[in-house]
Amino acid sequence: MFSFDSLRNAFASNIVRTTTKPNLPPPPPTIHNAASPPINLMRGWPHPSLLPADLIREAALKALSDTTVSTAGLLYGPDPGYEPCREAIATWLSAFYRSADNAAPVTASRLCITGGASQNLGSMLAVYTDPAFTRKIWIVAPAYMLAFRIFEDAGFGEKMKGIPEDDRGIDLAALRRGLEKSEEEARGRKGSERPVYKPERKRAKVYKHVLYCVPTFSNPSSRTMSLEHRTELVRIAREYDVLLVADDVYDFLQWPADASADGSMDAAMQTAHLPRLVDIDRDLEGGADRPDADGFGNACSNGTFSKMVGPGVRVGWVEGTDKFTYGVSQAGTTASGGAPSNLTSTYLTHLLASGSLTTHITSTLLPSYTSRSHTLHAAIHTHLLPLGFSLPQTDRQVFGGYFVWLSLPNGLSAEVLARRCREEAGVIVAAGGIFEVPEEKGGEEKEGGSLQEGFDGFVRLCFAWEEEEKLEEGVRLVGEVVVRMIGEGGGGTRNLGGGRGGGGEGCGLDVYK
């Protein structure tokens, strides 16, 4: 059996042997001048220049100038949300998700207005889970780490379980093994036969399992789940009574992965390139109307305008069966306070109905994010891939979202790299350890059945926040730090214990989003 030291030294020697460039002395170490702002490649926010303040001002003026609209917006809203907004979202979604495999239009009855994807995740857990009866919260990992607290707040701090991604988006074999094991453990346990904390109610059910994922342009890995895996995932969810919660928050932000594309794919980028899990659940083998189904379905699409308008608008939607979205609309907080973000929904209605939002996406967001993504990728190819970094799903035709996920050279620690990038180069990157599911620390036996190291061998970079000209500079500086670490030998070797450690020291949670 290897000792930790011998294993670490083996990794360190492998780095020097396989990645060090001949005749390339490491750049001299520097200490970043704290007086100059860092280059933040961690923060997952849109650049301020991309926020459509003028469009929102126009929409607000129009809504508040119409007494009928302003009165409806300023009073308690109907539980499912402002009806004209639901209808406008349904029309908008139908246009984007139309395809040969997904011809059915989205209807307003399948939608419920929410206060954004994060708020709605908490609301759905409150309605559709029971901390005793619901066996597990399965989380495709690496995962969006700020979701963990939402699950903890709902009483699932000891029930979160990571399911690894594969190159097609999720390790389905590992998921099935985990579900079978969980059901076996639940047999005969108190609270496993019926909900303990939730009364029986016709407006909602309690699922045995919940699986959380970002199927398209995932945060943090940027991977997209294949159609075959999406279809099989829905089948597994039906078999084991799983609610699939899909954060479909990046779908509209897509472009050709090839920077040299000639424009022939531009038209295709105006519609989704894959159906969502909620589409597959609706159409597959009779959907929620198939024999023995309870009508609630097994998948929902958790949407938000945060990525297309701005995170401060706090308006989103959830799509599912009519029965499912009605249950969401009957959450206690909504029954008491009315529909979330009711006034802001009147503004969004105008942006959607007028076509202003679609124009903003196609004329402002997509050109900017396409250029930013290609700039970051070009810098990675120039400065990091020659050092032994690697990218996932390199054969894809469509890219999107906010993030790029990088595998470090063998043995290099992302936690150490992130700290040194901040201290020596003034660059903030997200170390992979923060994306580990809390109960799935590296070095444990995971549902995949193998001893894994966690995500200390990965970093996430964001191209949405920083000025575009800073992207290349930031990646170049990261490369210089890596060259120094390689030249020093084992000083930056990987933490085999995993954990959600570094990458954020001295940074508030706001840089993680």
N, C-alpha and C positions, 0 to 999 in steps of 0.2 A: 504493500500500500504506500502511495506517495504521501510524504508529509507536506504540509502547506508550504513550507519553505522551498522544498525541492520542486514542487509544482510551480510555484511562483517564479523560481529561478529558470525553470524550463521555458516558461512563457516569455520571460524577459530576454533570454538568449535567443529565442525564436524571433522576437521583434528585431533585435539588432541584426540577426543573420538575414532576415527576409526583407526588411524594409529600408535599411539605411542606404542612402545613396553614396556611392564612392566619391571621394574628393569633395564632399559637401560638408564643411564644418558647420556645426549648429550655430544659428545666430546668437549673439551674446544676449544673456538674460537682461531684461529691462523691468522696471517697475512703472506701472501705468500712472500717469499724472492724474490724480484724483480730481483736479480742477476741470479737466475736460470730460464731457459726458461720455459714458461707455457706448459702444456699439451693441445694441440689444437685439440679438438674434434668438431670444427666448420668448419675448412677449408676443402672444397671439392676438393682437389687436389690429384693426385696420388702420392704415396711415391716415392722419387727420385730413389730408387733401382728398381722401376718397369718401368722406362723409357728406351726404347730400343735404346740407343745411338749407340751401335755397329751395329745394323741392319740398322739404318738410314745412318750411315757412309758408309756401304757397298753399300746400294742402291744409295746414292748420287754419289759415285765413279763410279758405273756402268753407271748411267745416264749421268754423265758429261764426261765419257770416250767415249761415242758414239756420234759422231758429229750430227747425225740425231736427236737424242733425245735431246741433250743439246741445239741445235739451236731452236727446237720447244719449249723447255721449257723457253728459255731466250727471245724469241720474244713474241709479243702479242698473247695470246691464242685465239682459236675460242670461240665464245660467250658461247656455252654450256659447254666448258671445254675440256681439253686434251682428245682426243677420246680414246686412249688406256686405260686411267685411267677410263673413264666411262664404257668401256667394262669390265675391270677387276672388278670394283665395282659391275656391273650387275651380273657377274658370281658368285662373292662372296656372294652377297645378296640372289641370287637364291638358293644357297646351304644351307644357314642358314634358310631361311623362307619357305623351302619346307615342305609341309604337305598334308594330304589327303584333307583338306579344302582349300588349297592354292597351287595348282599344277602349275599354270602358271608361267613361269620364268620371272624374271625382265629383261627388255631390256634396252640397252643404251639410246634409244630414250626417255625413261621415266625418265632419270636422267639429272641433271645439276650440275656441280661442283660449290661449294660455298667456301667462306672463313670461314666456320664453321657455327654452328647452330645459334649463336647470330647474326653474320653478315647477314646471310640469312633471319632471321626473319625480320630485318629492310628492306632488299631488297624486300621481298614479300609484306610487308605493303606498300612500295613505289609504287609497280606495281599494286596491287590488292585491294587497299582500297582508299577511298576518305573521308577526315575528316568530310565533311558535309553529304554525302549520306550514308556512312557506319554507321549504327545505334549504334552498341555497339561492344566493345571488351569483350567477355565473358572469364573469366579466372577461371579454376578449382582451388579452394582454399582449403587448404593452397597452396601457389604457389611459384615458383622460383622467388624470389623478384627482381633479376637483370633484369628480362624481363620487369618490369614495366617501366623502363626508356626508353626502346626501343619503347614501345607503346606511351609514353609521347612525345618522339621526333617526332613521326609520326603524332602528332596532336590529340591524343586520351586521353589526360590527364583527361578530364571530362567525358569520355565515357567508362571507364573501369568498369566492374561489376563482382563481385565474384560469382561463383556458387559452393556451398559446395560439397565436396566429401561425398559419403556414403561408406558403407563397400564394395560396388561393384565398386567403382571408381568415380562415379558422380551421383548427384541427378538429374535424368532426368526430374522428375516432376517439380522441381524448374526451370530448364532450359526452359522447355516448357512454363511455366507461364511467365517467364521473356521475352521470345521471343514474346509471344502474346501481352504482355503489351507494349513492345518496338514498335511493328508494329502499335499498336493502337495509340500510341503517335506520330508516324511519319506521320500519315495520315494528309494531308493538310499542313504539315510543309514545309517551303522553303528548297529546296535541297533534299527532300525525294523521288522525282520521278525520278531524273536522277543525275548523278555525277555533282558536281559543279566545282571541281578543276582538274579533269582528263578528257582530251578530249576523244571522242569516238575513239577507236582504235581496229583493228582486232586482234592484238597480245595479247591483255589482256582484262579482264572484271573488273568490280568493284563489290565486294560482299556486300550484305546488312549487314552481320554480320561476325565476326571472333571469333572462339573459340580456345583458347590456352590450351594445356594440355600435361602432360607427362604420357601416359597411362600405361607404364610398369615400375615398380620400381620408382615411382614418387619422385621427389625432391620437397618438403622435406618429404612427408609422407611415402614413400617407398611402398605405396599401388599399386596394379595392377588392372586395370579395367577389369571386367569380359567380356567374349565373348558376352553374351546377351546384356550387356550395350553398348559395342562397336557397335554391329549391330544396335541397336535402335538409338544410337547417329548418325550414318550415315543417317538413315531414317529421323530423325529430321532435320539434316543439309540440306538434299535435299528439305524438305518441306519449310524451311524458308530461303533458299539461304545463308547458313553458310559455310565459309571456315574453316575446321578443321585443325589446325596446330598442329601436334603431334611431340613433341620433343622425337624421338625414339633413345635416346642417350645412354641408359643403357642396351638395349636388349641383347647384346652379353655377358654381365656380369651377369651370372645366375648360380645357384648351388642349390642342395637340401637344403631345409630349415632345415631338421632334421640333426643334427650333427652326429648322429649315423647311417646315411645311409650307406648301405653295398657296394655301388658302382654300384648297379643295375640300377641307374638312370643316370650314367655318360654318356652313349651314347645319352640319350635323351637331355642332356644339350648341345649337339653340334648343336641342331636346336631350333628354337623359339618354345615356348610352346603355343603361341597364335598368330593369324594373326594380323597384324597392321590395323589401320583404313584405310590406303591407299589400303591395300589388299581387305578389305571388300568393299570399294567404287568401286574398279575395277570390282569385281565379282558379287556383289549383284544386282539381277534383271536387268542384262544387262549393269550395270556400266554406264560409260559416253556415251555409244552408245545407251542407251535406248531412246524410243520416247520422244521428247520434251527436252532432255538434250542438253546443249550447248557445250559439249566436254571438258570443263575445269575441271569437277569433283568437288567434295566437300571435299576432304581430301588430304593432302600431308604429307609425312614423312620427317622430318627435321633431317638429320643425320650428324654425325661428327666423326672424328678420334681422337678427344681430349681425350676421355676416354680410348682408346685402344692403341694409340701411344704416344700422349702427347699434351696438349692444345696449346703448342707453334707452332705446325706444321700449324695451321690455315687452314686446309683442311676439307671440308665437302661435302655433297651432298644433294640435295632435290629430292625426287621421287614423281611423280604425273602422270597425263595423259600427253601424248606427247604435247598436246596443252598448258597445264599448265606450264610444265618445259620450253617450248620454251618462254613463256611469261616472266618467271624469267630471262632467259638468255638475254632478250632484255632490261633489266633495263638500265637506262642511264649510270650508273657507269661502267657497263660491256661493253656497246657499245663504251664507250670512252677508258677504260683502258684494255679491254680484260678480259678473264676469270680470276677470282680470283685465287691466289696461283698456278699459272701455272707451275712454276719451281718445287715447292714442289710436285705437282701432278705427275711429272715424277718419283720422289722417291717412292711415294706411289704405283705407278703402279708396280714397281719391288717387293715391299713388298707383294702385293696382288698376283701377277702372280707366284711368286716363292713359295708361301705358307708360307713365313716367318712370316707374320702377324698372320695367323691362328695358327701357332705353338706358337708364343709369347702369344697369348690369352689363348690357352689351357694348355701350359706348365708353364707359368709364372704368368699371371694375375689371372686366375681362381683358381689355388691352393692357391695363396696368399690371394685373397679376400675372398675365402671360409673360410680359417683359421681365418682371421681377423674378419669376420662377426660372426663366431661361438664364438670366444673369447669375442667379445663385448656383444653378446647375453647372454653368460654364466655369465658374470659380472653383467649384468642387472638383470638376474634372482636371482643372489645371493644378490646383494646390494640394488636394487631399487624396484623390485616388492613387497618384503615384506613391504615396506614403503607405498604402495598404488599406485605406478606407474602402467601403463598398456600399452600394445602394440596393434597395429591394426592387423587385418587379421591373427590371431594366428593359424588358421587352414590351412594355405597355405602349399603347397608341394614344391614350388619353391620360392627362395628368390634371390635378386640381387641388383645391383646398388651400391651406396656409403653410404646410410644413414639409420638411424633408428629414428623413430618418437615415442615419448613417451608422454603419457598423465600423468600430474602431479596429486598427491593426491588432492582431492577436496579443492578448495580455494587457493592453493599455487600459487604464482605468478612466472611465468618463467622469467620475467624481473628482479625481485628481486633476484631470484635464480642465474641467469646468472651473475649478478653483484657480488654477494657474492662468487660464485665459483671462479671468477677471482681474487677477492681481498683476500680471505681467503685461497683458496686451489691452486691457480695457474692453474686452469682448465678453458678453454674457451669452452662454449657451445652456441648454437644458440637458443635464446629465440623465442618462436612462433610468437610473435607480428610482427617480421620483414617479415613474410610470408603472412601478410594480404594484400589484394588488397587495394590500397590507398583510394579509394572512398567507401570502405566497412569497416569502423571502427566498432569495437565492440559496442554493444548497439544500433545499427541502425536497422531499419526494412530491412531485406535482401530479396533477391528473393525467399528464401526458405519459407518466410512467417512467420518467428518466430523471436523473439528478441534473438540475439545471443551475446555471450561474446567475440567474436574474438578468438585469439589463444594464449592469455597470460597464458593458462593452459597447454601449450605444449612446449617441447624442441626437437631440432633435434641434433643428434649425428652422426659424420662421422667416419668411420673406415678405410678410404683409406689413410689418410695423416700421422698419427702418427706412430711411431714404435709400432709393435704389443704388445710388453710387457708393453707399456704405457697405453694401452686401459683399462686393468683391473684396474690399479692404478687410472686412471682418473675417472672411474665410481665409484670406492670405495670412492674417495675423494668427489665426488658429493653427494653420500649417506651420508657422514658425515655432509656436510653442511645442507642437508635436515633434518637430525635428530636434528641439532641445531635449525633450523627454526621451526620445529614442537614443540620442547620443549619451545620455546619462545612464543608460542601462535600465535597471529594474526599479528606478525611483517612482515610476508611475504605473506600476503593475496593478492588475485588476483586483478589486475586492471580491473574493469568492463568496463572501457572506451576503452579498447583495444588500438590499435595504433601500429605503427611500431617502437616502442621504443627500449628498452634495448637489451642486449645481445651482443652489439658490441661496447660499450664505450671503447675508446682507441684503437680500432682495425680499420685498413683500410678496404676498401671494399674487398681487396683480401682474407680476411678470410671468406667471405660469400659464395664464389662460390662453 
